[in-house]
């Protein structure tokens, strides 16, 4: 059984902690059984590994999220990168092409696709076994998980079951996409389920559909022609047109954590970071800044502070955050996780930018490659830890207190011998992370 996790998102509903790079699934606001802070992607990945230890997991994502995924799940996680964001149908086609051509997976094997960020229980992932049985047994072409609704809502699509076709599985009468609350209540009265965005099918079934939509002979051709795939959801393009669709009901806990209101329902602590609260009620405060946040006398509120901004909101009103954030002037993310560690932008003007960088022991800026900065001169000040710097054709050891100047277009690679803290000053005219060229060591 192959499991594909879809990881996307623009990072606006949980602003200012989330951004275009650090989407909601990477925020460490949850707590694991040992009391450690945990992100949604870490929670889901661990639950699948426990519930389905024999399943192979692949994450389909975009280039902006690859560092966060590998930072939180490790370098060995299997990842397929979309050339561009084009909705769930193209993403699933690309992932299936990767499995078929690059991993040589048998076309009769079951593939199960699901979002990377549901907040649910172990039993939800145990239900994947039932989906596999329906697909491998040729009982259905596509099998879905239907979530027992807690209330009528227009946030989700609905699946109306028909007749039982196997123990615990039903054929599907029809799909209803995000109805109004009155219609949703009528659907629930008729026995409808929420559509949890989980799809199971045979790899060969999906590859046949892919070839009906685009011409390709190998994964490279599929990847290069990705932009020619229709930008449409998998539900519309495939599921609602399929002839044999089954749904497996799930009656346990399941939440789509998409807003501050739903997230705070699952947070086990009300404050994170340097926070002092007095006389508050049902107030949640998350502070990622180096300065304290003091909150007095609030109720039913969420307060979040990060390098990207500060949010003060009523909990109910926080569900309307996205269109408000859309009005903000677009700016680069001020905090990012990288494979080598993380950084925070602490100051910026037209000709300079200052970062505080944390480099993990054993990691290298450039991922074992040399880099040069096309448009910037760099000044590094090491504030703690030690590492080895390759600068041009010379290698030197860096320790706390050392200052290094790196000229524009000068090749460099830094490998941390211990955890390092570095203040980086960029001087130039362009300050986005695309201002980098990488070179193999043999070409330097």
N, C-alpha and C positions, 0 to 999 in steps of 0.2 A: 504494500500500500504506500502510495506517494501522497504527501501532504504539502500543499502550496499555501503559504501565508501571504496575503496581499497587504503590503505596507505602503501607504500613501498619506495624503492629507496635506493641507496648506497651512495648518497651525494657527488658525484665527479664533476658534471657539474657546480655546484655553489661553488666549493672550493674557498677559505678556510673557508667560512662561514658555509657551510654544511659539514657534516662528516657522518660516519656510523650510528650515533645515531640521529643527528640533520639533517634530510633530508630537501630538499628544501621547502617542504610544511610548515615547522615550522619557517622559517625565517620571522621576522617581518619587512619586507621591503616595504609593501604596506600601503595604507592609507585609512581608512574608511571615511564615510560621515561627521563624526565629527572631522576629522583631526588626529585621533589616529592611531598609528602604528599597523599594522594588518598582520597576516600571511595568507598564502593561505588557510590553513585548517580552520582558523577562518572565512575567507571570504565565503568559499563555504558552511560551516555548517550554517552560518547565512542566506545565500541566500536560502538554501533549507528550513530552518525553516520558512522563510517568504513566500516562494512560495508554499510550501506544508505543511501547519501547522498540518495536520492530519496524515502525514506520520511518521513512526517510523524509526529512523536512527540507523544503526549499523556500526561500523568501524572495518574492518578486517585489522590487522596489525601484526607486529612481536614484540617480547618481548622488543627489544631495543627501540621501539618508544612509549611504553605504557605511560611512565612518561611524555613525551612531549605532548602527546594527552590530558591526564588528566590535565596537568598543564595549557594548553591553552583553553580547552573546559569544564573543570570541572570534578569533581569526578563521577558525575552521568551519564556521557556519556556511552552508551552501546558499549563494545569492545569485539571482539573475537580475541584471540591471536593464530597465527600460530605456531606450534611446530618448524618449520623451513621454510626458504624461498624456495618456489617451483613453482613460476610463477602463472598466474591468474586462470588457471583452478582448481588446487588444492585449492587455496584460496577461490574461489567461492563455491566449493563443501563443504568446511568446514563451511563457513558462512551459507549456506543453511541448513546444518545439525544442526547447532546451532539454527537457527530459528525454524526448525521443531521439534527438540527434547527438547531443553532447554526453548524456548519461546512458544512452543505449537501453532505455527501459522498454520492456516488452509492451507492445501495444494493447495487450489484453489486461494489463495491470490497472487497478483502480487508482484514480487521482481524486483527492478531496481538496477543494479550495475553500478557504475561509478567511475572514478578516483577521488581522493580527492583534486586535485590541478589544475583544469582548470581555467583560467582567463576568465570569461564570464559575461553575463548580467543576470538580474532577469528572463527575458523571456526564457532563456535556461532551467531553472528549472521549469518554467510553462509548458514547453513542455512535462514534465514527465506525465502530466495528459493525454495527447494524447497516450503515450505509454501504460499507464494503460488501456485505453479504447480498444486498439487493442488486448491486452492480455486477459483481462477479458471478452471481447466479442468474443473470440475464432477466431478472424480474422487472427491471426498469432501465431506461437509457440514462436518466438523470434522477438522482435521489437528493432530497433536501431535508434539512432539519427545520421543523416548525416549532416556534416558541409559544408556549401557553401565555396568552396576553394577560397582563396585570390590570390594564385599563384601556379604554378606547383612546387612541392617539393617531394623529396624522403623520407622525414621524416615520412610521414603518410601512412597508408593503405587507399585504395579507395573503395567506394561502388558504383556500377553501377546499377541504378534503371531500372525497366522494365515498368510495367503498374500500373496505379492507382487502388488500391484495396479498398480504403476507402478515404473519403475526407482528403486530406493532407497526405496520406500515400501510399507508393508504394511497390510493390513486388521487390525482388532483383534479378538482372540478374546474377551477379557474383561479387566476391571480388578480389581485386588486392593488394598484400602486398608490399608496399614501392617500387614502380617502379622508373626507372630513370626519369629525368626531361622531356625528350622528350615524353616518354610514358605517363607521368602524364599530360602533356599538351593535348595529344590526348584524354585521359580519360575525362578531364575537358570539352573539346569540345563536347564530347558525353553525357555530363550531369552528370558526376560522382561527388560524394561527398567525403569529407574526413571522415574516420572512427573515430568518437570521443571517442570510447571506452566505450560507454553506451549500456548496454544490459538489456532488460526487458523480463521476462518469468514468468510462474506460478511456485510456489515453488515445486509443485508435479512433474512438468516436469523435473526440475533439479534433484530432488531426484531420479527419475527413471534412469536418466543418471548416477548419482553417483553410484547406485547399480549395474549398468552394468560394472563398473570399479573396484569396491572394495566391499567386503562383510562386512557388519556391521548391528547391530541390534539396536544400540543406539549411542548417541553422543560420549560417552567415547571410544567405539570401533573405531569409525571413527577417532577420535583424535589420538588414539594410533597407528593406521595404516596409518597415514597421509603420511609417507614416501613411502608408496606403490602406492600412486597416481602418475600418469605420470606427469613429470615436463614439462608442455607444456602450451601454451597460450590458453585462452578460445576461441579465434577466430578460431584457427586451430582445436581444439578438438571438439568444439560444433557448433559454428555459421556456419562455412563453410560446415558442414555436415547436417544441419537442412533442413527440407523440406519446411516449411512455414516461411519465413523470410520477415519482413517488415521494411522499412526505413522511418523515418519522417524527412524531410528536415528542417534545421535550418539556417536562413540567417542573424543572428545577429553576434555580436562580440564574438569571441572565440579564445583563444590563449593557446597553450601548453607552459607554461613557463618552459623551460627546460635548458636554457642557460643564461649567463649573458646578451647576446644581447637581447633576448626576454624579460627578466626581466626588464632591464633598460627602455624598451619602455613603461612599465606600472608604473614605479616609478614616483611619483609626485614631488619628491625633488631630487636634484642631489647629495647632500651630507648628510651623516648621521654620527653622532659621532663628535669627536674632530678633525675637519678638517678645514684647511684654503686653499682656492684656489685663484689663481690670473691668469688672462689672459688665461683661459681655454675655450675650445669649445667642447660641446657634450662630456663632461667627467663626469663620475659618481664615487664617492668616498664613501666607507663605512668603517668606522673605529670602531672596537670593542675593541681596546686596550686602556690602560690608558694613553698612550703617544700621542702627537699630530702628525698628518700627514699633511704635507705641499705639495701642488701640484702647479707647475708653468708651464704655457705655453703648456699644453698638449691639444690634440684634439682627438675625437673619441676613447676614452679610458675608461677602467674600472680599478679601483684600490680598492682592498679590503684587509683589515688587520684584523686578528683575532688571538686568541691564537694558532690556528692550522697552521698559516702561513700567507704569504703576496703574493698577486697577483697583477701584473702590466701587463695589456694586452691591445692590440688593440681590439676594440669592435667586429669586424668581426672575428678576430682570436680566440676570447674567446669561440666560438662555438666548437673549437678543443681542449678544455681543458682536457677532460676526459682521453685520452690516455697519455697526459703529466703527469697528476696526478698519473696515474698508475705506473709511473716510480719512484715515491717517495718511500722511505723506509717506510714500514707500521709502524704506531705508534698509540698509544691509542688516542682517542679524548681528546682534551685539554679543551673543554667546553661542558657541558651537562645540560639540564634541567631535574629536578626530580620532583616527586609529591610534595616534601617538599620545592622546590625552585630551585636553580641552583648553579653551581660551576665552577670555572676556575682554571686550573692547572697553577701555576706561576713559579714553579721550580721543577726539577727532576734530580736525578742521580741514581747510582746503588743501593744505600741503603736508599734513602729518597725521599719523594715527598711532595710538599707544595701546598695546595689548599686555595683559598678564597671562602668561602661558604656563600650563602644568604639563610636563612631559613625563610619562610613566617609565619606570626602570625597564631597560631592555628594548624600548621602542625607539624608532628613528623618525625624525621629520623627513618626509620623502619616501617612507616605506621601503627602505633599503635601496633607494635611488638617490641620485644627486638632483638638486633643484637649482634653478636660478630665478631671480625676480626680474622681470622684464622692465618694469616701470618704477621700481622702488629701490632706494638704498635702505639698508637695515642696520640698526644698532641693537645688539643683544647685551643685556646686563644680567648675569647669573646671580640670583638672590639666595638660592639654596640648591644642594645636590651637586653632582658632578657628571661629566659626560665627555665624549670624544667628538671633536669637530674636524671634519674634512673640509678644507677651504682651498679650492683650486687643487693644486698638487701637494699641499701640505696638510699634516694631521697634528692636532694639538689637544691636550687635555684641558677642559674647562672646569673650574671650581667656583664656589661662591665668591663674589667680588670681582670676577673677571668681566671685562667689557670687550666686545668684539664688534668691529665694523665690517659689514658685508656690502660690497659695492654692487650697483645695478648690473645684472647679467653675470655676476660672479657665482660659479658653481659651489654649492655647499651641501653638507649633510651632517646632522647632529644626531648622535646615538647616546641615549641616557644610560650611564652606568649605575645610577641610583635615581630615585624620583627627583625631578628638577623643577624649580620655579624660575622663570625667566621673564623679565620685562623687555618687550620688543617695541622699539620705536621705528616706524616706517616713515620715510621721507620721500615724497614723490608727488605723482598726480593721479594715481589710480589705486584704489584700495579695496578691490574685491579679490576673492580667493581664486579667481581664474587667472590672475596675473602670475602664473607659474609655468615653467617648462621643466620637464623631467628628463633625465638622461641615464642610460645604463652606465654602470661604473666603467665598463670596458670602453666606452666612447668618450670618457672625460680626459 
